[in-house]
Amino acid sequence: MSSYTTITPEQLKSRLDAGEKIHLIDVREDEEVAQGMIPGALHLPLGQVPQQLDQIPKEEEVIFICRSGYRSDQACQYLSSLGYKGTTNLIGGMIAWTNLP
């Protein structure tokens, strides 16, 4: 069974505010990321993930982001099934991120 972790927007914001360098991958489509991304995130649409595995660190934590958390959840399930160790899903996605105080 594949397994991966989750992170809340609050936890991610506090780690980024502390200056931590984190691998972030935004799996939304072009028109969605045009509305804004978390600074430092790599844009890699979900449909391109299987062709871009070399862009994704296999042994390090990588936080996946989408609009609501559903597509990033799919990315985490897929990658963890391939043996990726640090896949992490941002709970609530960009909707939750943009609603942070």
N, CA, C and O atoms as CSV, one atom per row, in Angstrom:
chain,resi,resn,atom,element,x,y,z
A,1,MET,N,N,0.842,-1.195,0.000
A,1,MET,CA,C,0.000,0.000,0.000
A,1,MET,C,C,0.880,1.250,0.000
A,1,MET,O,O,1.891,1.319,0.700
A,2,SER,N,N,0.480,2.216,-0.786
A,2,SER,CA,C,1.242,3.454,-0.845
A,2,SER,C,C,0.906,4.321,0.366
A,2,SER,O,O,-0.210,4.296,0.884
A,3,SER,N,N,1.891,5.075,0.792
A,3,SER,CA,C,1.630,5.963,1.914
A,3,SER,C,C,2.380,7.266,1.707
A,3,SER,O,O,3.465,7.299,1.126
A,4,TYR,N,N,1.778,8.330,2.195
A,4,TYR,CA,C,2.389,9.641,2.096
A,4,TYR,C,C,1.859,10.477,3.239
A,4,TYR,O,O,0.929,10.069,3.936
A,5,THR,N,N,2.442,11.637,3.433
A,5,THR,CA,C,2.036,12.491,4.540
A,5,THR,C,C,1.237,13.686,4.025
A,5,THR,O,O,1.109,13.906,2.821
A,6,THR,N,N,0.714,14.433,4.963
A,6,THR,CA,C,-0.030,15.650,4.633
A,6,THR,C,C,0.534,16.802,5.458
A,6,THR,O,O,1.192,16.600,6.478
A,7,ILE,N,N,0.256,18.009,4.986
A,7,ILE,CA,C,0.678,19.211,5.697
A,7,ILE,C,C,-0.447,20.235,5.564
A,7,ILE,O,O,-1.105,20.313,4.526
A,8,THR,N,N,-0.659,21.009,6.609
A,8,THR,CA,C,-1.681,22.054,6.543
A,8,THR,C,C,-1.055,23.327,5.972
A,8,THR,O,O,0.164,23.492,6.034
A,9,PRO,N,N,-1.863,24.223,5.421
A,9,PRO,CA,C,-1.326,25.497,4.947
A,9,PRO,C,C,-0.593,26.263,6.051
A,9,PRO,O,O,0.429,26.899,5.796
A,10,GLU,N,N,-1.114,26.199,7.269
A,10,GLU,CA,C,-0.481,26.899,8.393
A,10,GLU,C,C,0.911,26.344,8.669
A,10,GLU,O,O,1.851,27.105,8.900
A,11,GLN,N,N,1.045,25.009,8.645
A,11,GLN,CA,C,2.351,24.382,8.876
A,11,GLN,C,C,3.337,24.768,7.773
A,11,GLN,O,O,4.495,25.084,8.046
A,12,LEU,N,N,2.864,24.739,6.518
A,12,LEU,CA,C,3.731,25.081,5.399
A,12,LEU,C,C,4.167,26.537,5.482
A,12,LEU,O,O,5.343,26.846,5.290
A,13,LYS,N,N,3.229,27.431,5.767
A,13,LYS,CA,C,3.556,28.859,5.850
A,13,LYS,C,C,4.595,29.108,6.932
A,13,LYS,O,O,5.536,29.876,6.728
A,14,SER,N,N,4.432,28.468,8.071
A,14,SER,CA,C,5.383,28.692,9.158
A,14,SER,C,C,6.773,28.161,8.791
A,14,SER,O,O,7.775,28.777,9.155
A,15,ARG,N,N,6.851,27.047,8.088
A,15,ARG,CA,C,8.151,26.530,7.649
A,15,ARG,C,C,8.785,27.449,6.605
A,15,ARG,O,O,9.989,27.703,6.657
A,16,LEU,N,N,7.992,27.948,5.662
A,16,LEU,CA,C,8.525,28.870,4.645
A,16,LEU,C,C,8.952,30.187,5.287
A,16,LEU,O,O,9.994,30.741,4.938
A,17,ASP,N,N,8.143,30.691,6.229
A,17,ASP,CA,C,8.483,31.936,6.924
A,17,ASP,C,C,9.786,31.798,7.713
A,17,ASP,O,O,10.508,32.776,7.906
A,18,ALA,N,N,10.080,30.578,8.165
A,18,ALA,CA,C,11.312,30.322,8.919
A,18,ALA,C,C,12.519,30.192,7.986
A,18,ALA,O,O,13.649,30.024,8.443
A,19,GLY,N,N,12.269,30.270,6.672
A,19,GLY,CA,C,13.360,30.217,5.716
A,19,GLY,C,C,13.736,28.818,5.269
A,19,GLY,O,O,14.758,28.626,4.611
A,20,GLU,N,N,12.915,27.840,5.624
A,20,GLU,CA,C,13.216,26.467,5.230
A,20,GLU,C,C,13.090,26.316,3.714
A,20,GLU,O,O,12.145,26.821,3.108
A,21,LYS,N,N,14.042,25.623,3.113
A,21,LYS,CA,C,14.003,25.338,1.675
A,21,LYS,C,C,13.225,24.046,1.474
A,21,LYS,O,O,13.641,22.984,1.937
A,22,ILE,N,N,12.112,24.138,0.792
A,22,ILE,CA,C,11.213,22.998,0.620
A,22,ILE,C,C,10.933,22.812,-0.863
A,22,ILE,O,O,10.732,23.784,-1.592
A,23,HIS,N,N,10.921,21.557,-1.307
A,23,HIS,CA,C,10.517,21.267,-2.686
A,23,HIS,C,C,8.996,21.376,-2.758
A,23,HIS,O,O,8.279,20.651,-2.069
A,24,LEU,N,N,8.514,22.290,-3.599
A,24,LEU,CA,C,7.080,22.476,-3.805
A,24,LEU,C,C,6.775,22.227,-5.273
A,24,LEU,O,O,7.460,22.758,-6.147
A,25,ILE,N,N,5.757,21.425,-5.550
A,25,ILE,CA,C,5.341,21.189,-6.934
A,25,ILE,C,C,3.848,21.458,-7.040
A,25,ILE,O,O,3.038,20.842,-6.348
A,26,ASP,N,N,3.502,22.393,-7.924
A,26,ASP,CA,C,2.117,22.782,-8.163
A,26,ASP,C,C,1.617,22.008,-9.374
A,26,ASP,O,O,2.138,22.186,-10.475
A,27,VAL,N,N,0.615,21.150,-9.188
A,27,VAL,CA,C,0.132,20.281,-10.263
A,27,VAL,C,C,-1.113,20.830,-10.967
A,27,VAL,O,O,-1.783,20.105,-11.702
A,28,ARG,N,N,-1.422,22.112,-10.741
A,28,ARG,CA,C,-2.577,22.716,-11.418
A,28,ARG,C,C,-2.254,23.001,-12.885
A,28,ARG,O,O,-1.103,22.915,-13.312
A,29,GLU,N,N,-3.290,23.341,-13.640
A,29,GLU,CA,C,-3.129,23.664,-15.056
A,29,GLU,C,C,-2.644,25.104,-15.217
A,29,GLU,O,O,-2.683,25.898,-14.277
A,30,ASP,N,N,-2.182,25.425,-16.441
A,30,ASP,CA,C,-1.605,26.745,-16.727
A,30,ASP,C,C,-2.512,27.898,-16.318
A,30,ASP,O,O,-2.062,28.851,-15.682
A,31,GLU,N,N,-3.792,27.814,-16.683
A,31,GLU,CA,C,-4.700,28.933,-16.384
A,31,GLU,C,C,-4.909,29.112,-14.882
A,31,GLU,O,O,-5.221,30.212,-14.425
A,32,GLU,N,N,-4.738,28.038,-14.114
A,32,GLU,CA,C,-4.877,28.139,-12.661
A,32,GLU,C,C,-3.648,28.794,-12.030
A,32,GLU,O,O,-3.779,29.658,-11.163
A,33,VAL,N,N,-2.459,28.385,-12.464
A,33,VAL,CA,C,-1.253,28.968,-11.871
A,33,VAL,C,C,-1.086,30.424,-12.283
A,33,VAL,O,O,-0.393,31.184,-11.606
A,34,ALA,N,N,-1.716,30.820,-13.389
A,34,ALA,CA,C,-1.668,32.222,-13.808
A,34,ALA,C,C,-2.292,33.125,-12.751
A,34,ALA,O,O,-2.000,34.320,-12.704
A,35,GLN,N,N,-3.149,32.562,-11.904
A,35,GLN,CA,C,-3.807,33.328,-10.841
A,35,GLN,C,C,-2.939,33.414,-9.588
A,35,GLN,O,O,-3.318,34.062,-8.613
A,36,GLY,N,N,-1.787,32.768,-9.609
A,36,GLY,CA,C,-0.871,32.848,-8.478
A,36,GLY,C,C,-0.403,31.493,-7.998
A,36,GLY,O,O,-1.137,30.505,-8.028
A,37,MET,N,N,0.845,31.477,-7.554
A,37,MET,CA,C,1.451,30.259,-7.010
A,37,MET,C,C,2.153,30.595,-5.701
A,37,MET,O,O,2.426,31.759,-5.407
A,38,ILE,N,N,2.437,29.570,-4.930
A,38,ILE,CA,C,3.262,29.754,-3.746
A,38,ILE,C,C,4.685,30.011,-4.250
A,38,ILE,O,O,5.200,29.238,-5.057
A,39,PRO,N,N,5.327,31.092,-3.781
A,39,PRO,CA,C,6.679,31.411,-4.263
A,39,PRO,C,C,7.631,30.227,-4.112
A,39,PRO,O,O,7.684,29.577,-3.068
A,40,GLY,N,N,8.379,29.968,-5.179
A,40,GLY,CA,C,9.362,28.894,-5.161
A,40,GLY,C,C,8.844,27.561,-5.671
A,40,GLY,O,O,9.614,26.613,-5.821
A,41,ALA,N,N,7.546,27.479,-5.940
A,41,ALA,CA,C,6.984,26.209,-6.406
A,41,ALA,C,C,7.323,25.979,-7.876
A,41,ALA,O,O,7.406,26.918,-8.668
A,42,LEU,N,N,7.517,24.717,-8.219
A,42,LEU,CA,C,7.717,24.297,-9.594
A,42,LEU,C,C,6.344,23.960,-10.166
A,42,LEU,O,O,5.566,23.246,-9.533
A,43,HIS,N,N,6.044,24.469,-11.359
A,43,HIS,CA,C,4.772,24.150,-12.006
A,43,HIS,C,C,4.944,22.895,-12.839
A,43,HIS,O,O,5.740,22.867,-13.778
A,44,LEU,N,N,4.199,21.858,-12.495
A,44,LEU,CA,C,4.249,20.587,-13.209
A,44,LEU,C,C,2.826,20.024,-13.240
A,44,LEU,O,O,2.419,19.320,-12.316
A,45,PRO,N,N,2.061,20.333,-14.305
A,45,PRO,CA,C,0.669,19.872,-14.358
A,45,PRO,C,C,0.558,18.364,-14.113
A,45,PRO,O,O,1.410,17.590,-14.549
A,46,LEU,N,N,-0.494,17.965,-13.417
A,46,LEU,CA,C,-0.674,16.569,-13.013
A,46,LEU,C,C,-0.508,15.610,-14.188
A,46,LEU,O,O,0.123,14.564,-14.036
A,47,GLY,N,N,-1.055,15.940,-15.347
A,47,GLY,CA,C,-0.965,15.054,-16.500
A,47,GLY,C,C,0.447,14.842,-17.012
A,47,GLY,O,O,0.700,13.890,-17.750
A,48,GLN,N,N,1.375,15.719,-16.629
A,48,GLN,CA,C,2.762,15.600,-17.075
A,48,GLN,C,C,3.664,14.894,-16.061
A,48,GLN,O,O,4.821,14.597,-16.359
A,49,VAL,N,N,3.139,14.627,-14.870
A,49,VAL,CA,C,3.959,14.024,-13.814
A,49,VAL,C,C,4.625,12.718,-14.282
A,49,VAL,O,O,5.826,12.555,-14.063
A,50,PRO,N,N,3.896,11.780,-14.918
A,50,PRO,CA,C,4.567,10.525,-15.318
A,50,PRO,C,C,5.737,10.736,-16.285
A,50,PRO,O,O,6.686,9.953,-16.268
A,51,GLN,N,N,5.692,11.760,-17.114
A,51,GLN,CA,C,6.774,12.024,-18.054
A,51,GLN,C,C,7.902,12.852,-17.430
A,51,GLN,O,O,8.971,12.975,-18.027
A,52,GLN,N,N,7.683,13.414,-16.253
A,52,GLN,CA,C,8.654,14.331,-15.639
A,52,GLN,C,C,9.205,13.801,-14.313
A,52,GLN,O,O,9.587,14.585,-13.444
A,53,LEU,N,N,9.247,12.495,-14.156
A,53,LEU,CA,C,9.696,11.923,-12.879
A,53,LEU,C,C,11.103,12.368,-12.508
A,53,LEU,O,O,11.436,12.444,-11.325
A,54,ASP,N,N,11.937,12.664,-13.512
A,54,ASP,CA,C,13.299,13.094,-13.220
A,54,ASP,C,C,13.349,14.476,-12.573
A,54,ASP,O,O,14.390,14.868,-12.044
A,55,GLN,N,N,12.250,15.216,-12.604
A,55,GLN,CA,C,12.172,16.546,-11.974
A,55,GLN,C,C,11.806,16.451,-10.483
A,55,GLN,O,O,11.876,17.442,-9.756
A,56,ILE,N,N,11.418,15.255,-10.042
A,56,ILE,CA,C,10.873,15.089,-8.691
A,56,ILE,C,C,11.862,14.286,-7.837
A,56,ILE,O,O,12.147,13.130,-8.148
A,57,PRO,N,N,12.388,14.892,-6.764
A,57,PRO,CA,C,13.315,14.149,-5.891
A,57,PRO,C,C,12.625,12.912,-5.301
A,57,PRO,O,O,11.504,12.989,-4.799
A,58,LYS,N,N,13.324,11.771,-5.375
A,58,LYS,CA,C,12.722,10.514,-4.940
A,58,LYS,C,C,12.874,10.258,-3.442
A,58,LYS,O,O,12.037,9.587,-2.839
A,59,GLU,N,N,13.933,10.788,-2.844
A,59,GLU,CA,C,14.222,10.482,-1.436
A,59,GLU,C,C,13.959,11.656,-0.496
A,59,GLU,O,O,14.094,11.510,0.718
A,60,GLU,N,N,13.584,12.818,-1.036
A,60,GLU,CA,C,13.395,14.006,-0.194
A,60,GLU,C,C,11.911,14.362,-0.103
A,60,GLU,O,O,11.095,13.907,-0.905
A,61,GLU,N,N,11.586,15.184,0.891
A,61,GLU,CA,C,10.217,15.659,1.006
A,61,GLU,C,C,9.879,16.565,-0.178
A,61,GLU,O,O,10.639,17.470,-0.524
A,62,VAL,N,N,8.730,16.304,-0.786
A,62,VAL,CA,C,8.202,17.140,-1.859
A,62,VAL,C,C,6.732,17.385,-1.533
A,62,VAL,O,O,5.958,16.443,-1.369
A,63,ILE,N,N,6.355,18.666,-1.439
A,63,ILE,CA,C,4.976,19.014,-1.124
A,63,ILE,C,C,4.245,19.332,-2.422
A,63,ILE,O,O,4.670,20.183,-3.203
A,64,PHE,N,N,3.142,18.630,-2.632
A,64,PHE,CA,C,2.340,18.802,-3.841
A,64,PHE,C,C,1.137,19.693,-3.553
A,64,PHE,O,O,0.492,19.589,-2.509
A,65,ILE,N,N,0.857,20.576,-4.519
A,65,ILE,CA,C,-0.161,21.616,-4.353
A,65,ILE,C,C,-1.099,21.573,-5.552
A,65,ILE,O,O,-0.653,21.386,-6.684
A,66,CYS,N,N,-2.401,21.745,-5.308
A,66,CYS,CA,C,-3.356,21.960,-6.395
A,66,CYS,C,C,-4.405,22.949,-5.892
A,66,CYS,O,O,-4.157,23.672,-4.927
A,67,ARG,N,N,-5.545,22.989,-6.520
A,67,ARG,CA,C,-6.564,23.957,-6.124
A,67,ARG,C,C,-7.184,23.601,-4.769
A,67,ARG,O,O,-7.278,24.450,-3.883
A,68,SER,N,N,-7.608,22.337,-4.614
A,68,SER,CA,C,-8.338,21.954,-3.406
A,68,SER,C,C,-7.689,20.828,-2.610
A,68,SER,O,O,-8.109,20.536,-1.491
A,69,GLY,N,N,-6.675,20.199,-3.177
A,69,GLY,CA,C,-6.023,19.079,-2.496
A,69,GLY,C,C,-6.313,17.740,-3.139
A,69,GLY,O,O,-5.706,16.739,-2.757
A,70,TYR,N,N,-7.226,17.685,-4.110
A,70,TYR,CA,C,-7.595,16.416,-4.726
A,70,TYR,C,C,-6.545,15.932,-5.732
A,70,TYR,O,O,-6.101,14.786,-5.661
A,71,ARG,N,N,-6.151,16.796,-6.659
A,71,ARG,CA,C,-5.150,16.388,-7.665
A,71,ARG,C,C,-3.783,16.165,-7.024
A,71,ARG,O,O,-3.050,15.259,-7.421
A,72,SER,N,N,-3.443,16.984,-6.040
A,72,SER,CA,C,-2.162,16.767,-5.359
A,72,SER,C,C,-2.199,15.441,-4.596
A,72,SER,O,O,-1.173,14.771,-4.476
A,73,ASP,N,N,-3.359,15.061,-4.084
A,73,ASP,CA,C,-3.531,13.760,-3.446
A,73,ASP,C,C,-3.275,12.643,-4.461
A,73,ASP,O,O,-2.609,11.656,-4.148
A,74,GLN,N,N,-3.806,12.800,-5.678
A,74,GLN,CA,C,-3.581,11.804,-6.727
A,74,GLN,C,C,-2.087,11.687,-7.050
A,74,GLN,O,O,-1.565,10.584,-7.210
A,75,ALA,N,N,-1.405,12.839,-7.142
A,75,ALA,CA,C,0.036,12.836,-7.425
A,75,ALA,C,C,0.785,12.093,-6.317
A,75,ALA,O,O,1.678,11.292,-6.596
A,76,CYS,N,N,0.424,12.356,-5.070
A,76,CYS,CA,C,1.081,11.691,-3.937
A,76,CYS,C,C,0.860,10.180,-3.977
A,76,CYS,O,O,1.792,9.406,-3.761
A,77,GLN,N,N,-0.382,9.761,-4.254
A,77,GLN,CA,C,-0.672,8.326,-4.329
A,77,GLN,C,C,0.150,7.661,-5.430
A,77,GLN,O,O,0.739,6.600,-5.224
A,78,TYR,N,N,0.182,8.295,-6.592
A,78,TYR,CA,C,0.908,7.746,-7.736
A,78,TYR,C,C,2.401,7.619,-7.428
A,78,TYR,O,O,2.996,6.560,-7.626
A,79,LEU,N,N,2.996,8.703,-6.945
A,79,LEU,CA,C,4.445,8.703,-6.700
A,79,LEU,C,C,4.832,7.778,-5.554
A,79,LEU,O,O,5.862,7.107,-5.621
A,80,SER,N,N,4.022,7.735,-4.510
A,80,SER,CA,C,4.374,6.836,-3.415
A,80,SER,C,C,4.268,5.377,-3.865
A,80,SER,O,O,4.999,4.522,-3.365
A,81,SER,N,N,3.362,5.087,-4.808
A,81,SER,CA,C,3.264,3.721,-5.338
A,81,SER,C,C,4.508,3.358,-6.155
A,81,SER,O,O,4.806,2.178,-6.337
A,82,LEU,N,N,5.237,4.374,-6.649
A,82,LEU,CA,C,6.479,4.147,-7.397
A,82,LEU,C,C,7.705,4.141,-6.485
A,82,LEU,O,O,8.833,3.993,-6.955
A,83,GLY,N,N,7.480,4.303,-5.181
A,83,GLY,CA,C,8.584,4.244,-4.233
A,83,GLY,C,C,9.153,5.588,-3.823
A,83,GLY,O,O,10.199,5.641,-3.176
A,84,TYR,N,N,8.486,6.681,-4.187
A,84,TYR,CA,C,8.938,8.005,-3.742
A,84,TYR,C,C,8.675,8.111,-2.245
A,84,TYR,O,O,7.595,7.764,-1.769
A,85,LYS,N,N,9.682,8.598,-1.502
A,85,LYS,CA,C,9.638,8.540,-0.040
A,85,LYS,C,C,8.986,9.740,0.641
A,85,LYS,O,O,8.322,9.569,1.663
A,86,GLY,N,N,9.154,10.951,0.105
A,86,GLY,CA,C,8.743,12.133,0.850
A,86,GLY,C,C,7.534,12.861,0.304
A,86,GLY,O,O,7.376,14.061,0.531
A,87,THR,N,N,6.670,12.143,-0.421
A,87,THR,CA,C,5.508,12.825,-0.999
A,87,THR,C,C,4.580,13.318,0.101
A,87,THR,O,O,4.231,12.580,1.022
A,88,THR,N,N,4.187,14.591,-0.017
A,88,THR,CA,C,3.361,15.252,0.990
A,88,THR,C,C,2.289,16.069,0.284
A,88,THR,O,O,2.581,16.805,-0.658
A,89,ASN,N,N,1.050,15.939,0.741
A,89,ASN,CA,C,-0.075,16.646,0.137
A,89,ASN,C,C,-0.448,17.864,0.978
A,89,ASN,O,O,-0.627,17.764,2.192
A,90,LEU,N,N,-0.564,19.030,0.309
A,90,LEU,CA,C,-1.041,20.237,0.997
A,90,LEU,C,C,-2.553,20.144,1.140
A,90,LEU,O,O,-3.286,20.217,0.153
A,91,ILE,N,N,-3.013,19.983,2.377
A,91,ILE,CA,C,-4.434,19.850,2.666
A,91,ILE,C,C,-5.175,21.137,2.268
A,91,ILE,O,O,-4.784,22.233,2.671
A,92,GLY,N,N,-6.230,20.996,1.488
A,92,GLY,CA,C,-7.043,22.149,1.110
A,92,GLY,C,C,-6.497,22.953,-0.051
A,92,GLY,O,O,-7.173,23.853,-0.549
A,93,GLY,N,N,-5.273,22.644,-0.498
A,93,GLY,CA,C,-4.690,23.281,-1.671
A,93,GLY,C,C,-4.634,24.798,-1.610
A,93,GLY,O,O,-4.567,25.396,-0.537
A,94,MET,N,N,-4.664,25.400,-2.787
A,94,MET,CA,C,-4.546,26.858,-2.885
A,94,MET,C,C,-5.761,27.575,-2.304
A,94,MET,O,O,-5.654,28.724,-1.874
A,95,ILE,N,N,-6.906,26.913,-2.287
A,95,ILE,CA,C,-8.086,27.534,-1.662
A,95,ILE,C,C,-7.771,27.829,-0.197
A,95,ILE,O,O,-7.991,28.940,0.285
A,96,ALA,N,N,-7.255,26.822,0.501
A,96,ALA,CA,C,-6.912,27.002,1.925
A,96,ALA,C,C,-5.734,27.964,2.075
A,96,ALA,O,O,-5.719,28.790,2.988
A,97,TRP,N,N,-4.740,27.857,1.175
A,97,TRP,CA,C,-3.559,28.726,1.252
A,97,TRP,C,C,-3.955,30.203,1.159
A,97,TRP,O,O,-3.494,31.025,1.950
A,98,THR,N,N,-4.804,30.528,0.196
A,98,THR,CA,C,-5.163,31.928,-0.011
A,98,THR,C,C,-6.079,32.458,1.095
A,98,THR,O,O,-6.259,33.669,1.223
A,99,ASN,N,N,-6.648,31.569,1.883
A,99,ASN,CA,C,-7.498,31.986,2.998
A,99,ASN,C,C,-6.743,32.097,4.317
A,99,ASN,O,O,-7.347,32.342,5.361
A,100,LEU,N,N,-5.421,31.916,4.272
A,100,LEU,CA,C,-4.637,32.081,5.507
A,100,LEU,C,C,-4.717,33.542,5.959
A,100,LEU,O,O,-4.769,34.454,5.134
A,101,PRO,N,N,-4.726,33.751,7.277
A,101,PRO,CA,C,-4.753,35.139,7.775
A,101,PRO,C,C,-3.467,35.879,7.456
A,101,PRO,O,O,-3.327,37.052,7.803
